[in-house]
Amino acid sequence: MTRKPQLSFWQIWNMCFGFLGIQFGFALQNANVSRIFQTLGADMEQIPLLWIAAPLTGLIVQPIVGYMSDRTWTGLGRRRPYFLVGAVLATLALLVMPNSPALWIAAGTLWILDASINIAMEPFRAFVGDQLPVRQRPSGYAMQSFFIGVGSVIASMLPFILERMGVANTAAPGEVPDTVRYAFYFGGAVLVTAVGWTVLRTREYTPEQLHAWDEAPPLVHRPLDPARARRSGSAWLVAGAAGAALIAGFGLDRQLYILAGLIGAYGLALLLRTAFAGGNAFTAILDDLQDMPQAMRQLAVVQFFSWFALFAMWIYTTGAVTEVHYGSTDTSSAAYNAGANWVGVLFAAYNGFAALAAIVIPWMVRLWGLRVSHLINVTLGGLGLLSFLWISDPMWLLLSMVGVGFAWASILSLPYALLSDSLPARKMGVYMGIFNFFIVIPQLVAASLLGFLLKTFLGGAPINALAIGGISLIVAGLCVLRVRDPAAATVAVPVAGR
């Protein structure tokens, strides 16, 4: 066989099924962690800083896991060992999170939970690139989006459903309600079971087979210029230090230190690269970052605005809906907890619409191509977030979630389809991990800036952060028009029994 074989519908189903469990844990985290933090005494201005664990962990973990999995070959293959380890660790963290006795323990557990989810999640992205020929990859990523949507619907609604079943939805001040605790327990069981299904029901091609079937163009290697790297690294490091000094000198919001730290850290990484010889993970990842394909550089801008918006939605929707639509900021009140549960329903709704959108998106790509389809979808999401400003009845917010669902499904599939045909098989894992930089960095920037902007310019109203997110999604859609549309834009939609 001279070309990578096409897979049947059910083969793609099995290889993507584990994402149901991963997203179950991710959705429980997104919909409930702000609620847990507020219950344990966090102020709204502290929430972005406490959430910093999630994106920062992904920034570190994903490229390392991708680099390692590219070089792994065991009885379980190259990616599946990471699925399994990540799932077990994430399940344990889900059991601990709702029982955290103090805010700092909850923040630390979030760090562990997100690291574990990232260990499992990153190889799944590379797994699609490994297993599917170029023509089927958009369908593979759309299938992942389908399972993400289904898992998130159920996970996000669990506290709401449990309340209807008679489980207590309020608790003493400083204690997490039973609806949230039991939801996390159930989520842990689903996560490890779904990932176990993919581990047991799939097989992987050997590195030799993948190399023989590689359809990607060769990467253009840019040799390291030590003098230029030192100058650039020094400039970034000085800029970060100067930013930190200005924040301290003018007494600005301390969350801005995250942004200054990011700038300085990049400069330090460049300087360290010139000091070390090649042949290790650190230098290899930095060199691959320098050599990344042009399509990846263009997609970085799209990803920045997309994930900035998503982070704003995840951390501020609970505060916005409980304050504006339910009229309460008291975390122990029935109104606040009813509003927080409704946010879970809204998050379930947008993930449900995302599951439906994942079925529609391959056909959109057939009609309009990858770029225009993504533009349409993220614009719908931007309008959905902006509509929070003028919708007063919380029931009608379900309509807003239609647009958010299409944007979410598109963000989880079409950028990867635009990117994957440019990545060589031997570096699929590390480049999928590096691509995560452009998911994580905007979230870190959001964590740095949103609290400051909210407090200084937006009257402390969380709903204004959602408006910023809506505008950001529309900008992301416009930026995707700059991205090279690959020749393999025709989507092969898998059919049962094929």
Secondary structure per residue as TSV (DSSP state, phi and psi in degrees):
chain	resnum	aa	ss	phi	psi
A	1	M	-	360.0	123.3
A	2	T	-	-97.0	-13.3
A	3	R	S	-129.8	153.1
A	4	K	-	-62.3	127.5
A	5	P	-	-71.7	150.3
A	6	Q	-	-75.6	147.3
A	7	L	-	-101.8	155.1
A	8	S	-	-77.7	169.8
A	9	F	H	-54.4	-47.8
A	10	W	H	-72.7	-29.4
A	11	Q	H	-65.5	-41.7
A	12	I	H	-67.0	-38.5
A	13	W	H	-56.5	-49.7
A	14	N	H	-63.9	-40.4
A	15	M	H	-72.0	-21.1
A	16	C	H	-101.5	-10.3
A	17	F	H	-60.3	-33.6
A	18	G	H	-59.3	-24.7
A	19	F	H	-65.6	-23.5
A	20	L	H	-57.0	-47.0
A	21	G	H	-70.1	-42.5
A	22	I	H	-60.0	-44.3
A	23	Q	H	-71.4	-26.0
A	24	F	H	-58.2	-48.2
A	25	G	H	-67.3	-39.9
A	26	F	H	-64.7	-40.9
A	27	A	H	-69.1	-40.1
A	28	L	H	-60.1	-40.9
A	29	Q	H	-62.3	-50.0
A	30	N	H	-64.0	-40.7
A	31	A	H	-82.3	-20.0
A	32	N	H	-124.6	-15.3
A	33	V	H	-67.6	-40.7
A	34	S	H	-60.5	-38.5
A	35	R	H	-63.2	-43.3
A	36	I	H	-64.2	-44.3
A	37	F	H	-60.7	-45.6
A	38	Q	H	-64.0	-39.0
A	39	T	H	-62.1	-34.9
A	40	L	T	-87.2	8.5
A	41	G	T	107.1	8.3
A	42	A	-	-75.9	138.6
A	43	D	-	-78.6	158.1
A	44	M	G	-58.8	-34.3
A	45	E	G	-69.7	-21.8
A	46	Q	G	-83.6	-18.9
A	47	I	H	-57.7	-47.4
A	48	P	H	-59.5	-38.8
A	49	L	H	-66.4	-37.8
A	50	L	H	-68.7	-30.1
A	51	W	T	-76.3	-7.3
A	52	I	T	-58.8	-26.4
A	53	A	H	-57.0	-40.5
A	54	A	H	-63.4	-59.4
A	55	P	H	-68.7	-34.6
A	56	L	H	-63.9	-38.0
A	57	T	H	-63.2	-44.2
A	58	G	H	-62.7	-36.2
A	59	L	H	-59.4	-38.0
A	60	I	H	-86.2	-44.6
A	61	V	H	-75.7	-45.4
A	62	Q	H	-63.1	-47.2
A	63	P	H	-64.8	-33.9
A	64	I	H	-66.7	-45.7
A	65	V	H	-63.1	-41.3
A	66	G	H	-61.8	-44.3
A	67	Y	H	-60.5	-44.6
A	68	M	H	-68.8	-41.7
A	69	S	H	-68.8	-29.6
A	70	D	H	-60.4	-26.7
A	71	R	T	-107.8	12.2
A	72	T	-	-102.6	139.2
A	73	W	-	-149.3	115.0
A	74	T	B	-131.7	-175.9
A	75	G	T	-61.7	-23.9
A	76	L	T	-95.1	4.1
A	77	G	B	96.9	-156.1
A	78	R	S	-106.0	-34.0
A	79	R	S	-98.1	-36.9
A	80	R	H	-62.0	-33.5
A	81	P	H	-58.5	-35.0
A	82	Y	H	-73.2	-37.1
A	83	F	H	-53.6	-49.7
A	84	L	H	-68.1	-47.0
A	85	V	H	-62.3	-45.8
A	86	G	H	-61.1	-39.7
A	87	A	H	-65.6	-41.8
A	88	V	H	-65.2	-44.9
A	89	L	H	-65.8	-40.7
A	90	A	H	-64.9	-37.8
A	91	T	H	-61.5	-43.3
A	92	L	H	-63.1	-40.1
A	93	A	H	-66.0	-36.7
A	94	L	H	-63.8	-31.7
A	95	L	H	-71.3	-30.1
A	96	V	H	-85.2	-39.4
A	97	M	G	-50.3	-53.0
A	98	P	G	-73.7	-6.5
A	99	N	G	-104.2	12.8
A	100	S	-	-62.8	126.4
A	101	P	S	-82.0	-12.1
A	102	A	S	-147.1	159.5
A	103	L	H	-61.7	-41.4
A	104	W	H	-67.3	-30.9
A	105	I	H	-70.5	-39.7
A	106	A	H	-62.5	-41.8
A	107	A	H	-64.3	-41.1
A	108	G	H	-66.1	-38.4
A	109	T	H	-66.9	-36.1
A	110	L	H	-59.8	-40.3
A	111	W	H	-59.1	-47.6
A	112	I	H	-65.6	-43.4
A	113	L	H	-60.5	-46.2
A	114	D	H	-69.6	-36.8
A	115	A	H	-60.9	-42.0
A	116	S	H	-67.6	-43.4
A	117	I	H	-62.4	-38.5
A	118	N	H	-66.8	-35.3
A	119	I	H	-60.6	-39.4
A	120	A	H	-80.6	-36.8
A	121	M	H	-73.5	-44.3
A	122	E	H	-58.7	-47.5
A	123	P	H	-64.3	-23.8
A	124	F	H	-64.3	-37.6
A	125	R	H	-64.3	-45.3
A	126	A	H	-68.3	-30.1
A	127	F	H	-58.6	-41.8
A	128	V	H	-63.0	-44.6
A	129	G	H	-63.4	-36.4
A	130	D	H	-66.0	-46.1
A	131	Q	H	-86.0	-28.6
A	132	L	S	-108.7	142.2
A	133	P	-	-67.5	162.7
A	134	V	G	-52.1	-42.2
A	135	R	G	-65.8	-26.4
A	136	Q	G	-96.2	-7.2
A	137	R	H	-62.6	-41.6
A	138	P	H	-57.5	-36.6
A	139	S	H	-69.0	-35.5
A	140	G	H	-65.2	-44.5
A	141	Y	H	-69.0	-32.4
A	142	A	H	-66.0	-36.8
A	143	M	H	-64.2	-40.7
A	144	Q	H	-58.8	-43.0
A	145	S	H	-61.8	-36.4
A	146	F	H	-61.1	-48.1
A	147	F	H	-68.3	-34.6
A	148	I	H	-59.2	-45.0
A	149	G	H	-63.8	-47.5
A	150	V	H	-62.6	-47.4
A	151	G	H	-61.6	-40.3
A	152	S	H	-69.9	-35.1
A	153	V	H	-58.2	-51.6
A	154	I	H	-67.2	-45.3
A	155	A	H	-64.0	-44.1
A	156	S	H	-66.8	-30.3
A	157	M	H	-87.7	-7.6
A	158	L	H	-55.4	-48.8
A	159	P	H	-58.9	-39.7
A	160	F	H	-62.3	-45.3
A	161	I	H	-65.5	-44.0
A	162	L	H	-63.2	-35.9
A	163	E	H	-62.2	-42.2
A	164	R	H	-65.1	-22.2
A	165	M	T	-87.9	0.6
A	166	G	T	101.2	3.4
A	167	V	-	-76.7	140.4
A	168	A	-	-62.9	130.2
A	169	N	-	-105.8	0.6
A	170	T	-	-127.2	159.6
A	171	A	-	-149.3	174.0
A	172	A	S	-62.9	153.5
A	173	P	T	-51.4	133.5
A	174	G	T	85.9	1.5
A	175	E	-	-118.5	141.9
A	176	V	-	-81.4	132.6
A	177	P	-	-61.0	155.5
A	178	D	H	-62.7	-30.8
A	179	T	H	-58.2	-39.6
A	180	V	H	-74.9	-42.5
A	181	R	H	-61.3	-47.8
A	182	Y	H	-67.7	-32.1
A	183	A	H	-62.5	-40.7
A	184	F	H	-67.7	-37.1
A	185	Y	H	-63.4	-46.9
A	186	F	H	-63.5	-39.2
A	187	G	H	-62.2	-38.2
A	188	G	H	-62.0	-41.0
A	189	A	H	-65.4	-41.5
A	190	V	H	-65.6	-41.6
A	191	L	H	-58.9	-53.1
A	192	V	H	-70.1	-31.1
A	193	T	H	-70.0	-45.6
A	194	A	H	-66.2	-42.7
A	195	V	H	-65.4	-39.3
A	196	G	H	-59.1	-36.1
A	197	W	H	-60.1	-48.5
A	198	T	H	-64.3	-40.4
A	199	V	H	-60.0	-40.8
A	200	L	H	-85.4	-24.1
A	201	R	H	-105.0	7.6
A	202	T	-	-128.2	165.2
A	203	R	-	-132.4	165.9
A	204	E	-	-124.1	148.7
A	205	Y	-	-75.0	148.7
A	206	T	-	-71.1	159.1
A	207	P	H	-57.0	-34.4
A	208	E	H	-66.3	-41.0
A	209	Q	H	-64.0	-45.1
A	210	L	H	-61.8	-39.7
A	211	H	H	-64.9	-40.8
A	212	A	H	-66.6	-30.8
A	213	W	T	-97.0	5.0
A	214	D	-	-60.2	125.4
A	215	E	-	-106.3	-1.0
A	216	A	S	-80.8	147.6
A	217	P	-	-68.7	152.9
A	218	P	-	-65.0	146.1
A	219	L	-	-74.5	148.4
A	220	V	-	-91.6	114.0
A	221	H	-	-82.7	130.7
A	222	R	-	-107.8	105.4
A	223	P	-	-57.9	145.1
A	224	L	-	-68.4	130.4
A	225	D	-	-104.1	98.3
A	226	P	H	-56.3	-41.5
A	227	A	H	-64.1	-44.6
A	228	R	H	-66.0	-40.4
A	229	A	H	-63.7	-38.3
A	230	R	H	-65.7	-42.2
A	231	R	H	-63.7	-46.1
A	232	S	H	-64.8	-44.5
A	233	G	H	-62.0	-41.2
A	234	S	H	-64.4	-40.3
A	235	A	H	-63.9	-44.8
A	236	W	H	-64.8	-40.4
A	237	L	H	-65.3	-43.3
A	238	V	H	-64.1	-40.7
A	239	A	H	-62.2	-41.3
A	240	G	H	-64.6	-43.1
A	241	A	H	-65.1	-40.1
A	242	A	H	-64.7	-40.6
A	243	G	H	-61.6	-43.6
A	244	A	H	-62.8	-38.6
A	245	A	H	-65.2	-40.3
A	246	L	H	-65.4	-40.2
A	247	I	H	-61.8	-43.9
A	248	A	H	-68.7	-42.4
A	249	G	H	-66.5	-35.6
A	250	F	T	-99.8	4.5
A	251	G	T	62.9	36.6
A	252	L	-	-74.8	170.6
A	253	D	-	-54.6	129.1
A	254	R	T	-66.9	-17.8
A	255	Q	T	-67.0	-18.3
A	256	L	H	-67.6	-16.8
A	257	Y	H	-61.0	-27.7
A	258	I	H	-61.5	-45.4
A	259	L	H	-65.0	-44.4
A	260	A	H	-62.5	-39.2
A	261	G	H	-64.5	-38.9
A	262	L	H	-60.9	-45.2
A	263	I	H	-62.6	-47.0
A	264	G	H	-65.8	-37.8
A	265	A	H	-64.0	-38.1
A	266	Y	H	-65.0	-42.0
A	267	G	H	-62.2	-41.9
A	268	L	H	-63.9	-38.9
A	269	A	H	-62.6	-40.8
A	270	L	H	-64.3	-40.8
A	271	L	H	-66.5	-39.8
A	272	L	H	-66.0	-33.6
A	273	R	H	-61.4	-37.0
A	274	T	H	-72.9	-17.5
A	275	A	H	-90.7	-16.8
A	276	F	S	-112.3	144.0
A	277	A	-	-74.7	163.1
A	278	G	S	-73.3	-179.0
A	279	G	S	100.8	2.0
A	280	N	S	-124.2	169.8
A	281	A	H	-61.1	-41.8
A	282	F	H	-61.1	-52.2
A	283	T	H	-68.7	-36.1
A	284	A	H	-64.3	-42.3
A	285	I	H	-66.1	-42.1
A	286	L	H	-65.6	-39.1
A	287	D	H	-66.5	-39.9
A	288	D	H	-66.6	-34.7
A	289	L	H	-60.8	-41.1
A	290	Q	H	-68.1	-32.4
A	291	D	T	-94.2	7.1
A	292	M	-	-61.3	148.0
A	293	P	-	-61.6	158.1
A	294	Q	H	-60.6	-38.8
A	295	A	H	-59.9	-35.3
A	296	M	H	-68.6	-38.3
A	297	R	H	-64.6	-40.7
A	298	Q	H	-68.3	-39.2
A	299	L	H	-69.0	-22.4
A	300	A	H	-58.6	-38.8
A	301	V	H	-68.2	-42.8
A	302	V	H	-59.5	-46.2
A	303	Q	H	-64.0	-36.8
A	304	F	H	-57.4	-53.6
A	305	F	H	-69.7	-31.9
A	306	S	H	-65.9	-49.3
A	307	W	H	-80.7	-24.0
A	308	F	H	-58.8	-44.6
A	309	A	H	-66.0	-43.4
A	310	L	H	-64.0	-40.6
A	311	F	H	-63.5	-40.9
A	312	A	H	-60.1	-41.7
A	313	M	H	-65.7	-45.4
A	314	W	H	-63.7	-39.7
A	315	I	H	-91.8	-15.8
A	316	Y	H	-115.4	-7.3
A	317	T	H	-64.9	-41.8
A	318	T	H	-59.7	-48.5
A	319	G	H	-64.0	-37.4
A	320	A	H	-68.8	-48.2
A	321	V	I	-70.3	-42.4
A	322	T	I	-66.0	-35.4
A	323	E	I	-79.0	-47.1
A	324	V	I	-85.3	-45.0
A	325	H	I	-95.1	-20.2
A	326	Y	S	-118.8	-5.9
A	327	G	-	67.1	32.3
A	328	S	-	-145.5	140.6
A	329	T	-	-119.5	6.2
A	330	D	-	-86.0	109.5
A	331	T	T	-67.2	-15.2
A	332	S	T	-94.9	-2.0
A	333	S	S	-83.2	156.2
A	334	A	H	-65.9	-37.0
A	335	A	H	-64.2	-44.9
A	336	Y	H	-61.0	-47.6
A	337	N	H	-69.3	-30.6
A	338	A	H	-66.2	-41.7
A	339	G	H	-65.4	-39.9
A	340	A	H	-64.3	-39.4
A	341	N	H	-64.5	-36.9
A	342	W	H	-66.1	-33.2
A	343	V	H	-61.8	-39.0
A	344	G	H	-59.2	-40.0
A	345	V	H	-65.6	-42.8
A	346	L	H	-62.3	-41.6
A	347	F	H	-66.2	-37.9
A	348	A	H	-63.2	-39.7
A	349	A	H	-63.7	-46.6
A	350	Y	H	-67.4	-30.5
A	351	N	H	-73.3	-33.5
A	352	G	H	-64.8	-44.5
A	353	F	H	-64.0	-31.6
A	354	A	H	-65.6	-38.6
A	355	A	H	-62.0	-41.3
A	356	L	H	-67.5	-40.8
A	357	A	H	-62.4	-33.6
A	358	A	H	-63.0	-27.0
A	359	I	H	-76.9	-34.2
A	360	V	H	-81.0	-34.0
A	361	I	H	-57.4	-43.3
A	362	P	H	-56.9	-34.6
A	363	W	H	-74.7	-33.5
A	364	M	H	-60.4	-41.6
A	365	V	H	-64.7	-36.6
A	366	R	H	-61.0	-39.0
A	367	L	H	-80.4	-44.9
A	368	W	H	-120.1	-6.3
A	369	G	H	87.8	171.8
A	370	L	H	-69.1	-44.0
A	371	R	H	-69.4	-49.6
A	372	V	H	-65.6	-37.3
A	373	S	H	-60.5	-43.1
A	374	H	H	-67.0	-39.8
A	375	L	H	-57.3	-47.6
A	376	I	H	-61.1	-46.3
A	377	N	H	-67.4	-45.6
A	378	V	H	-73.2	-27.3
A	379	T	H	-65.6	-40.7
A	380	L	H	-58.7	-40.4
A	381	G	H	-65.1	-41.0
A	382	G	H	-61.9	-42.4
A	383	L	H	-66.1	-34.4
A	384	G	H	-62.6	-44.6
A	385	L	H	-68.2	-39.3
A	386	L	H	-63.5	-30.1
A	387	S	G	-66.9	-16.7
A	388	F	G	-59.1	-25.0
A	389	L	G	-69.7	-30.6
A	390	W	T	-116.9	-6.4
A	391	I	-	-86.5	124.4
A	392	S	-	-101.1	-31.0
A	393	D	S	-84.1	118.7
A	394	P	G	-59.0	-26.7
A	395	M	G	-61.6	-37.4
A	396	W	G	-72.1	-12.3
A	397	L	H	-64.7	-18.5
A	398	L	H	-59.9	-34.3
A	399	L	H	-64.9	-38.7
A	400	S	H	-59.4	-34.2
A	401	M	H	-72.2	-16.1
A	402	V	H	-61.1	-50.4
A	403	G	H	-63.8	-41.4
A	404	V	H	-62.3	-38.1
A	405	G	H	-63.3	-43.0
A	406	F	H	-64.4	-40.1
A	407	A	H	-63.9	-43.1
A	408	W	H	-63.0	-47.2
A	409	A	H	-61.3	-39.6
A	410	S	H	-69.1	-42.4
A	411	I	H	-62.5	-32.5
A	412	L	T	-83.9	-4.5
A	413	S	T	-131.4	-54.1
A	414	L	H	-67.8	-37.7
A	415	P	H	-60.7	-35.0
A	416	Y	H	-70.4	-36.3
A	417	A	H	-66.4	-38.7
A	418	L	H	-64.5	-31.0
A	419	L	H	-90.5	-40.4
A	420	S	H	-62.0	-31.5
A	421	D	T	-73.9	-8.0
A	422	S	T	-93.6	-3.1
A	423	L	S	-103.9	127.4
A	424	P	-	-69.3	149.2
A	425	A	G	-59.2	-37.1
A	426	R	G	-72.4	-13.4
A	427	K	G	-123.1	18.8
A	428	M	H	-59.5	-44.0
A	429	G	H	-66.9	-48.5
A	430	V	H	-66.7	-36.2
A	431	Y	H	-74.2	-31.6
A	432	M	H	-65.5	-34.9
A	433	G	H	-69.2	-42.2
A	434	I	H	-64.4	-37.9
A	435	F	H	-59.1	-27.8
A	436	N	T	-65.2	-22.6
A	437	F	H	-52.1	-39.7
A	438	F	H	-83.6	0.6
A	439	I	H	-97.7	-40.8
A	440	V	H	-77.4	-46.5
A	441	I	H	-57.0	-45.6
A	442	P	H	-62.5	-30.8
A	443	Q	H	-70.3	-37.1
A	444	L	H	-66.8	-39.8
A	445	V	H	-63.2	-41.7
A	446	A	H	-62.6	-42.4
A	447	A	H	-62.3	-31.5
A	448	S	H	-76.0	-43.7
A	449	L	H	-95.2	-32.7
A	450	L	H	-63.8	-43.4
A	451	G	H	-62.0	-42.0
A	452	F	H	-63.8	-47.2
A	453	L	H	-63.7	-40.5
A	454	L	H	-62.8	-45.0
A	455	K	H	-73.7	-38.6
A	456	T	H	-88.5	-39.3
A	457	F	T	-118.9	-19.5
A	458	L	S	-114.1	19.0
A	459	G	T	66.5	18.0
A	460	G	T	69.4	14.0
A	461	A	-	-92.0	116.0
A	462	P	H	-58.7	-28.3
A	463	I	H	-64.7	-25.5
A	464	N	H	-69.3	-28.3
A	465	A	H	-65.4	-33.3
A	466	L	H	-67.5	-34.4
A	467	A	H	-64.5	-41.3
A	468	I	H	-59.7	-41.6
A	469	G	H	-62.4	-39.9
A	470	G	H	-62.1	-44.3
A	471	I	H	-63.8	-40.0
A	472	S	H	-62.1	-38.9
A	473	L	H	-64.5	-39.9
A	474	I	H	-65.3	-39.9
A	475	V	H	-62.5	-40.0
A	476	A	H	-58.4	-41.4
A	477	G	H	-62.3	-40.4
A	478	L	H	-67.3	-36.4
A	479	C	H	-68.6	-27.1
A	480	V	G	-67.0	-20.1
A	481	L	G	-66.6	-17.2
A	482	R	G	-82.0	-14.4
A	483	V	S	-79.7	137.6
A	484	R	-	-61.5	127.9
A	485	D	-	-88.8	116.6
A	486	P	-	-65.1	156.2
A	487	A	T	-63.6	-26.5
A	488	A	T	-86.3	42.8
A	489	A	-	-77.6	-15.3
A	490	T	-	-69.6	129.0
A	491	V	-	-99.1	128.4
A	492	A	-	-90.6	111.3
A	493	V	-	-86.5	117.0
A	494	P	-	-65.5	142.0
A	495	V	-	-120.9	138.9
A	496	A	T	-53.9	132.1
A	497	G	T	83.6	2.0
A	498	R	-	-65.2	360.0
